[in-house]
Amino acid sequence: MTPELLHEVRDGVAYVTFNRPQARNALTFAMYERLAEICNNASEDRSIKAILLTGAGDKAFAAGTDISQFRAFDKEQDALDYEARIDRVMTAIERCRVPSIAAIHGACTGGGASIASCCDLRIGSRSMKFGFPVARTLGNCLSLVSYARLVYLVGPSLVKDIVFRARLVEAEEALARGLVSELLDDQASLMARAEEIARQVASHAPLTLQATKEALLRLRPEVKHGEGNDLVLMCYMSEDFREGMDAFLNKRKPVWKGR
């Protein structure tokens, strides 16, 4: 069976590919765990100088968490454990010793957008779409630390705009808003440019890059462990979340009740 997350190292660059194109590269819990493992290993392996992340196929970078992973949620601890897992994986990405580059083609939503947001550099193709459409899909929310990461990246106004309106930021706006630093015309040119940037970064002084990453993380306001759990439980334990999940899996429009 082909792995759902591909990983190889070439010339000091670790290449990570989300490999479920039939599911728009939606992430399973195992894929999240493998990604964290790769980032943690890269922090220890001095031969690795950069990490490049992308998605297989031509539809998506990664379209969030596979919704079927939520079917077993029936108690508060399930929701808290899920968000703790996501925070742990995102922390592994952003605190990885080496720079990370996200090459975004197609849908980059939910957990995929969180992953891209944690990367140090992001470039996209003109087909990219970025966002967190949970207000019209599942009726869940992000953790407080995930909101903090987004606000630090693009500011509270854009975070509210894309979450409240459940809209996706397209390529030109993503460039204008600083979500990506470059746009390429198609997937082939995107990957060529991403590899070029990865090799460039990998050739630079590693301690300078490591110090810069750590300095910027220290400047970001800290969210205490467990802070915001009440918000997570309010959403994940609601009737609306059950309705949203059922509607999504059965391809119908959800009927929200606010409880």
C-alpha positions as CSV (number, residue, x, y, z in Angstrom):
1,M,0.0,0.0,0.0
2,T,1.3,3.5,-0.9
3,P,2.0,5.5,2.3
4,E,-0.5,8.3,2.9
5,L,2.4,10.6,3.8
6,L,5.5,10.4,1.6
7,H,8.9,11.4,3.0
8,E,12.3,11.5,1.5
9,V,15.6,13.5,2.0
10,R,17.6,14.7,-1.0
11,D,20.6,17.0,-0.7
12,G,19.8,18.1,2.8
13,V,16.1,18.9,2.1
14,A,13.3,16.8,3.6
15,Y,10.4,16.5,1.1
16,V,7.0,15.8,2.7
17,T,4.0,15.0,0.5
18,F,0.4,14.5,1.8
19,N,-0.6,11.6,-0.4
20,R,-4.3,11.1,-0.4
21,P,-5.3,12.8,-3.6
22,Q,-8.5,10.8,-3.8
23,A,-9.6,12.6,-0.6
24,R,-8.1,16.0,-1.4
25,N,-5.2,15.0,0.9
26,A,-7.5,15.1,4.0
27,L,-5.4,14.3,7.0
28,T,-5.8,11.2,9.2
29,F,-4.6,11.1,12.8
30,A,-1.7,8.9,11.6
31,M,-0.6,11.4,9.0
32,Y,-0.5,14.2,11.7
33,E,1.6,12.0,13.9
34,R,4.0,11.1,11.1
35,L,4.4,14.8,10.2
36,A,5.3,15.6,13.8
37,E,7.8,12.7,13.9
38,I,9.5,14.0,10.7
39,C,9.8,17.5,12.1
40,N,11.1,16.3,15.5
41,N,13.6,14.1,13.7
42,A,14.7,17.0,11.5
43,S,15.5,19.0,14.6
44,E,18.0,16.2,15.7
45,D,19.5,15.3,12.3
46,R,22.1,18.0,11.4
47,S,22.2,16.7,7.8
48,I,18.7,18.1,7.2
49,K,18.7,21.8,6.4
50,A,15.1,22.5,5.3
51,I,11.7,20.9,5.0
52,L,9.4,21.3,1.9
53,L,5.7,20.3,2.3
54,T,3.2,19.9,-0.5
55,G,0.2,17.8,-1.5
56,A,-0.1,15.0,-4.1
57,G,-2.4,15.4,-7.1
58,D,-3.7,18.6,-8.6
59,K,-6.7,19.4,-6.3
60,A,-5.3,20.2,-2.8
61,F,-2.3,20.9,-0.6
62,A,-4.4,19.4,2.3
63,A,-8.2,19.8,2.8
64,G,-8.2,19.6,6.6
65,T,-8.8,16.6,8.9
66,D,-10.6,13.6,7.4
67,I,-14.1,14.0,8.9
68,S,-14.5,10.3,9.5
69,Q,-11.9,10.7,12.3
70,F,-14.6,12.5,14.3
71,R,-17.2,9.7,14.2
72,A,-16.0,8.2,17.5
73,F,-16.2,11.5,19.4
74,D,-18.8,11.0,22.2
75,K,-17.2,12.6,25.3
76,E,-15.4,15.8,26.3
77,Q,-12.0,14.2,26.5
78,D,-12.2,13.2,22.8
79,A,-12.5,16.9,21.8
80,L,-9.7,18.0,24.2
81,D,-7.4,15.2,23.0
82,Y,-8.0,16.1,19.4
83,E,-7.1,19.8,19.8
84,A,-4.2,18.8,22.0
85,R,-2.9,16.6,19.2
86,I,-3.3,19.3,16.6
87,D,-1.5,21.8,18.9
88,R,1.3,19.3,19.5
89,V,1.8,18.7,15.7
90,M,1.7,22.4,14.9
91,T,4.2,23.1,17.6
92,A,6.5,20.4,16.1
93,I,6.3,22.2,12.7
94,E,6.9,25.7,14.0
95,R,9.6,24.8,16.5
96,C,11.5,22.5,14.2
97,R,15.1,23.6,14.1
98,V,15.2,23.9,10.3
99,P,13.1,26.2,8.0
100,S,9.9,24.8,6.5
101,I,8.4,25.8,3.2
102,A,4.8,25.1,2.1
103,A,4.1,24.8,-1.6
104,I,0.4,25.4,-1.8
105,H,-1.6,24.3,-4.9
106,G,-5.4,23.9,-4.7
107,A,-7.3,23.7,-1.5
108,C,-5.5,24.5,1.7
109,T,-8.2,24.4,4.3
110,G,-8.8,23.5,8.0
111,G,-5.9,21.5,9.3
112,G,-4.1,22.0,6.0
113,A,-4.3,25.7,6.4
114,S,-3.0,25.4,10.0
115,I,0.0,23.4,8.8
116,A,0.8,26.0,6.1
117,S,0.4,28.8,8.7
118,C,3.0,27.1,10.9
119,C,5.5,26.9,8.1
120,D,8.2,29.6,7.9
121,L,7.7,30.3,4.2
122,R,4.7,29.9,1.9
123,I,4.4,30.1,-1.8
124,G,1.4,29.3,-3.9
125,S,0.0,28.6,-7.4
126,R,-2.8,30.7,-8.8
127,S,-5.3,27.9,-8.0
128,M,-4.7,28.1,-4.3
129,K,-7.6,28.6,-1.9
130,F,-6.9,29.1,1.9
131,G,-9.3,29.1,4.8
132,F,-11.2,27.6,7.7
133,P,-14.8,27.1,6.5
134,V,-15.9,25.4,9.7
135,A,-18.8,27.9,10.3
136,R,-20.6,26.3,7.3
137,T,-19.3,22.8,7.5
138,L,-18.9,21.2,10.9
139,G,-19.7,24.0,13.4
140,N,-16.5,23.3,15.4
141,C,-13.7,25.8,16.2
142,L,-10.0,26.1,16.4
143,S,-8.1,26.0,19.7
144,L,-7.0,29.2,21.3
145,V,-3.4,28.7,20.3
146,S,-4.4,28.1,16.7
147,Y,-6.3,31.3,16.7
148,A,-3.2,33.0,18.2
149,R,-1.0,31.7,15.4
150,L,-3.4,33.0,12.8
151,V,-3.7,36.4,14.4
152,Y,0.0,36.7,14.6
153,L,0.3,35.8,10.9
154,V,-2.4,37.9,9.3
155,G,-4.2,39.9,12.1
156,P,-7.6,39.6,13.8
157,S,-9.6,41.4,11.1
158,L,-8.7,38.8,8.4
159,V,-9.2,35.9,10.8
160,K,-12.7,37.1,11.7
161,D,-13.5,37.7,8.0
162,I,-12.5,34.3,6.8
163,V,-14.0,32.4,9.7
164,F,-17.3,34.4,10.1
165,R,-17.9,34.3,6.3
166,A,-16.5,30.8,5.9
167,R,-14.8,32.0,2.8
168,L,-11.6,30.9,1.1
169,V,-8.8,33.4,0.3
170,E,-7.8,33.0,-3.3
171,A,-4.3,33.5,-4.8
172,E,-4.1,37.3,-5.4
173,E,-5.6,38.2,-2.0
174,A,-3.3,35.7,-0.3
175,L,-0.3,37.4,-1.9
176,A,-1.6,40.9,-1.0
177,R,-2.3,39.8,2.6
178,G,1.1,38.3,3.1
179,L,-0.2,34.7,3.4
180,V,2.2,33.7,0.6
181,S,5.3,35.5,-0.6
182,E,5.1,34.4,-4.2
183,L,2.6,33.2,-6.8
184,L,3.4,30.8,-9.6
185,D,1.2,30.2,-12.7
186,D,0.9,26.4,-12.3
187,Q,1.8,23.4,-10.2
188,A,4.9,22.5,-12.1
189,S,6.4,26.0,-11.8
190,L,5.3,26.1,-8.1
191,M,7.3,23.0,-7.3
192,A,10.3,24.1,-9.3
193,R,10.4,27.4,-7.4
194,A,9.7,25.7,-4.0
195,E,12.7,23.4,-4.6
196,E,14.8,26.4,-5.6
197,I,13.9,28.2,-2.4
198,A,14.5,25.1,-0.2
199,R,18.0,24.6,-1.7
200,Q,18.7,28.3,-1.2
201,V,17.6,28.3,2.5
202,A,19.5,25.0,3.0
203,S,22.7,26.7,1.9
204,H,22.6,29.5,4.5
205,A,24.0,29.6,8.0
206,P,21.8,27.2,10.1
207,L,22.3,28.9,13.4
208,T,21.2,32.3,12.0
209,L,18.0,30.7,10.7
210,Q,17.4,28.8,14.0
211,A,17.9,31.9,16.1
212,T,15.5,33.9,13.9
213,K,12.8,31.3,14.2
214,E,13.1,31.1,17.9
215,A,13.2,34.9,18.3
216,L,10.0,35.4,16.4
217,L,8.3,32.6,18.5
218,R,9.4,34.3,21.7
219,L,7.8,37.6,20.5
220,R,4.4,36.0,20.0
221,P,2.0,36.1,23.0
222,E,2.0,32.9,24.9
223,V,-1.2,30.9,25.3
224,K,-1.2,28.8,28.5
225,H,-1.9,25.0,28.2
226,G,-5.6,24.3,28.5
227,E,-6.6,27.9,28.1
228,G,-9.7,28.1,25.8
229,N,-10.8,24.5,26.5
230,D,-14.3,25.8,27.4
231,L,-14.6,27.1,23.8
232,V,-13.6,23.8,22.3
233,L,-16.1,21.9,24.4
234,M,-18.9,24.4,23.7
235,C,-18.5,23.6,20.0
236,Y,-17.5,19.9,19.8
237,M,-20.0,18.7,22.4
238,S,-22.9,20.6,20.7
239,E,-25.9,19.3,18.8
240,D,-24.7,21.6,16.0
241,F,-21.4,19.7,15.7
242,R,-23.2,16.4,15.4
243,E,-25.5,18.0,12.8
244,G,-22.6,19.4,10.9
245,M,-20.7,16.1,10.8
246,D,-23.8,14.2,9.6
247,A,-24.6,16.8,7.0
248,F,-21.1,16.8,5.7
249,L,-20.9,13.0,5.4
250,N,-24.3,12.8,3.8
251,K,-23.6,15.8,1.4
252,R,-26.5,17.9,2.6
253,K,-26.8,21.4,4.0
254,P,-26.7,21.5,7.9
255,V,-29.4,23.1,9.9
256,W,-27.9,25.0,12.8
257,K,-29.7,25.5,16.1
258,G,-27.0,27.2,18.2
259,R,-27.0,24.5,20.9
